[in-house]
Amino acid sequence: MEAVPARVRTYVACVAITALLCLLPLPGVRTPWWAVALLAALYAGCERVARSRFVGISHPAGTFYPVLLAGAFLLPAPAAALVAVPGALLSQVEQRPVALRRIWRAAQLVLGVWAAARTHWLLGGRDAVAAGDVPYALGPAGAAVLAFCLVLALLDGGILAVAERVPVRRAWRGLVARSLAPIAVHGLAGLMMAVLWRSPYGPVAALLVLLPMCVSWWAFAQYHRERAAHQATIRALVQAVDIKDGYTRGHSERVGQASMMIARELGMDDERVEVLRFAGILHDVGKLGVPTRLLRKNGPLTPEERRVIELHPEYGHEMVRGIGFLGEARAAVLHHHERLDGSGYPYGLVGRQIPESARVVAVADAFDAMTSNRCYSRARPVPVALAELERCAGSQFDPVMVAALVEAVGRAGWRPAVTADGTEDAEGAEDAEDAEGAEDAEGAEGAPDARPPRVPPPGAPVSSRPGAHR
């Protein structure tokens, strides 16, 4: 817990205390404790099995929300909120601090279920459920699901704003829209459980609703297992690039991180942010098709060698175009060396002809190149690198992407890392140090592996300065 900022611990403590206040009326409420115990055991058991190592992969969060929402439709608000506690406190947590995460999850669900149950009761939904009047019960159930969704989104946005200092409006943006549809489906399943529970067939019939839930969970698990396999493939490709071109070890991951920062600053949804992170990670995968002697050559490249180096975006695109879930990341791999003025490669696209994902990765690539130490150049300070990007915005880089990176780095900071092995030969290091102004030719060109063959003339624009794109 020492690694968790005090402001986060305070926020979680406040949410937990509020959740406890929702549970305090329990002793004075007429509660069917057997129903509370059965639903709580059912929810905890499903969560435990779904997250166990035996299953092999954790299910998506909220797969068993219908059990909680059925409790909200059947029980008084404090009793319904109690159903979530055992499952949340006993759930497996992969990241530390385990205790704090379990408390947070329990408190969040308690407040969400309490709000849903209270809303449902105030609108007369419990009478409709008891009477089996499904059409009339749909209205109160829908309002309860909305309340549940709003509370979870409010708390999730709050923890994001507190933990990562994200602006409040941006932290909450899209949370309700993304979660409302799946939670509405869960709410419908929960309503069916509640109606069957109150029917002459009793709780046994209600448990039959779990069967389609389990099928749904299994389908999600297969999807996530396939996704995990793709991510493992991506990691293997990146590791192969790092081994082949040791001068830029770790560069791909940092470009992925910077691309993600830009995407979030632009307000993209989480799915697109993840795709752009993949784009940054894979942007140089085509180097696997470039001879190692060229990637590690000390000194200037010949025109023929330069043409071979400049084929790496096309090689990379060929390698990743069969990975379906990458989406627009494939275009970024192909076009991340294009420039707004048309002087880039491989196709010399101009302005908006360049895909948005490629314009994001181009800025992230150049930024990491300038802020990382290499055997042939020293890292620039972050403010200097950002100023260089701003100077080249409009001719080489998309001004919108540059502004987004400047804003994101200004708020969250950036920690540049040394990517060279430190074992380069003396001749190569000496050549890099003797090339005065070489950093300008390399960094802002978006060529993280460039080894400039000569010193550019004073005042030359970055886009015209020589440098091997490696």
Secondary structure as the mmCIF struct_conf table of DSSP 4:
data_model
#
loop_
_struct_conf.conf_type_id
_struct_conf.id
_struct_conf.beg_label_comp_id
_struct_conf.beg_label_asym_id
_struct_conf.beg_label_seq_id
_struct_conf.end_label_comp_id
_struct_conf.end_label_asym_id
_struct_conf.end_label_seq_id
TURN_TY1_P TURN_TY1_P1 GLU A 2 ALA A 3
BEND BEND1 VAL A 4 VAL A 4
HELX_RH_AL_P HELX_RH_AL_P1 ALA A 6 LEU A 23
TURN_TY1_P TURN_TY1_P2 LEU A 24 PRO A 25
HELX_RH_3T_P HELX_RH_3T_P1 LEU A 26 GLY A 28
BEND BEND2 VAL A 29 VAL A 29
HELX_RH_AL_P HELX_RH_AL_P2 TRP A 33 ALA A 50
TURN_TY1_P TURN_TY1_P3 ARG A 51 ARG A 51
BEND BEND3 SER A 52 SER A 52
TURN_TY1_P TURN_TY1_P4 ARG A 53 VAL A 55
BEND BEND4 GLY A 56 ILE A 57
HELX_LH_PP_P HELX_LH_PP_P1 SER A 58 PRO A 60
TURN_TY1_P TURN_TY1_P5 ALA A 61 PHE A 64
HELX_RH_AL_P HELX_RH_AL_P3 TYR A 65 LEU A 74
BEND BEND5 LEU A 75 LEU A 75
HELX_RH_AL_P HELX_RH_AL_P4 ALA A 77 LEU A 82
TURN_TY1_P TURN_TY1_P6 VAL A 83 VAL A 83
HELX_RH_AL_P HELX_RH_AL_P5 ALA A 84 LEU A 90
BEND BEND6 SER A 91 SER A 91
BEND BEND7 GLN A 95 ARG A 96
HELX_RH_AL_P HELX_RH_AL_P6 VAL A 98 LEU A 122
TURN_TY1_P TURN_TY1_P7 LEU A 123 GLY A 124
HELX_RH_AL_P HELX_RH_AL_P7 GLY A 125 ALA A 131
TURN_TY1_P TURN_TY1_P8 GLY A 132 GLY A 132
HELX_RH_AL_P HELX_RH_AL_P8 VAL A 134 GLU A 164
HELX_RH_AL_P HELX_RH_AL_P9 VAL A 168 TRP A 172
TURN_TY1_P TURN_TY1_P9 ARG A 173 GLY A 174
HELX_RH_AL_P HELX_RH_AL_P10 LEU A 175 ARG A 198
BEND BEND8 SER A 199 SER A 199
TURN_TY1_P TURN_TY1_P10 PRO A 200 TYR A 201
HELX_RH_AL_P HELX_RH_AL_P11 PRO A 203 LEU A 207
TURN_TY1_P TURN_TY1_P11 LEU A 208 VAL A 209
HELX_RH_AL_P HELX_RH_AL_P12 LEU A 210 LYS A 244
HELX_RH_3T_P HELX_RH_3T_P2 GLY A 246 THR A 248
TURN_TY1_P TURN_TY1_P12 ARG A 249 GLY A 250
HELX_RH_AL_P HELX_RH_AL_P13 HIS A 251 GLU A 265
TURN_TY1_P TURN_TY1_P13 LEU A 266 GLY A 267
HELX_RH_AL_P HELX_RH_AL_P14 ASP A 270 LEU A 282
TURN_TY1_P TURN_TY1_P14 HIS A 283 ASP A 284
HELX_RH_3T_P HELX_RH_3T_P3 VAL A 285 GLY A 289
BEND BEND9 VAL A 290 VAL A 290
HELX_RH_AL_P HELX_RH_AL_P15 THR A 292 LEU A 295
TURN_TY1_P TURN_TY1_P15 ARG A 296 ARG A 296
BEND BEND10 GLY A 299 GLY A 299
HELX_LH_PP_P HELX_LH_PP_P2 PRO A 300 THR A 302
HELX_RH_AL_P HELX_RH_AL_P16 PRO A 303 ILE A 309
TURN_TY1_P TURN_TY1_P16 GLU A 310 LEU A 311
HELX_RH_AL_P HELX_RH_AL_P17 HIS A 312 VAL A 320
TURN_TY1_P TURN_TY1_P17 ARG A 321 GLY A 322
HELX_RH_3T_P HELX_RH_3T_P4 GLY A 324 LEU A 326
TURN_TY1_P TURN_TY1_P18 GLY A 327 GLU A 328
HELX_RH_AL_P HELX_RH_AL_P18 ALA A 329 HIS A 335
TURN_TY1_P TURN_TY1_P19 HIS A 336 HIS A 337
TURN_TY1_P TURN_TY1_P20 LEU A 340 ASP A 341
BEND BEND11 GLY A 342 GLY A 342
BEND BEND12 TYR A 345 TYR A 347
HELX_RH_3T_P HELX_RH_3T_P5 GLY A 351 GLN A 353
BEND BEND13 ILE A 354 ILE A 354
HELX_RH_AL_P HELX_RH_AL_P19 GLU A 356 MET A 370
TURN_TY1_P TURN_TY1_P21 THR A 371 THR A 371
BEND BEND14 SER A 372 SER A 372
STRN STRN1 ARG A 374 ARG A 374
TURN_TY1_P TURN_TY1_P22 CYS A 375 TYR A 376
STRN STRN2 SER A 377 SER A 377
HELX_LH_PP_P HELX_LH_PP_P3 ARG A 378 PRO A 381
HELX_RH_AL_P HELX_RH_AL_P20 VAL A 382 CYS A 392
STRN STRN3 ALA A 393 ALA A 393
TURN_TY1_P TURN_TY1_P23 GLY A 394 GLN A 396
STRN STRN4 PHE A 397 PHE A 397
HELX_RH_AL_P HELX_RH_AL_P21 PRO A 399 ALA A 412
BEND BEND15 ALA A 420 ALA A 420
BEND BEND16 GLY A 422 GLY A 422
HELX_RH_AL_P HELX_RH_AL_P22 ALA A 426 ASP A 434
BEND BEND17 ALA A 435 ALA A 435
TURN_TY1_P TURN_TY1_P24 GLU A 436 GLY A 437
HELX_RH_AL_P HELX_RH_AL_P23 ALA A 438 GLU A 442
TURN_TY1_P TURN_TY1_P25 GLY A 443 GLY A 446
TURN_TY1_P TURN_TY1_P26 PRO A 448 ASP A 449
BEND BEND18 PRO A 453 ARG A 454
HELX_LH_PP_P HELX_LH_PP_P4 VAL A 455 PRO A 457
TURN_TY1_P TURN_TY1_P27 PRO A 458 GLY A 459
HELX_RH_3T_P HELX_RH_3T_P6 VAL A 462 SER A 464
BEND BEND19 ARG A 465 ARG A 465
#
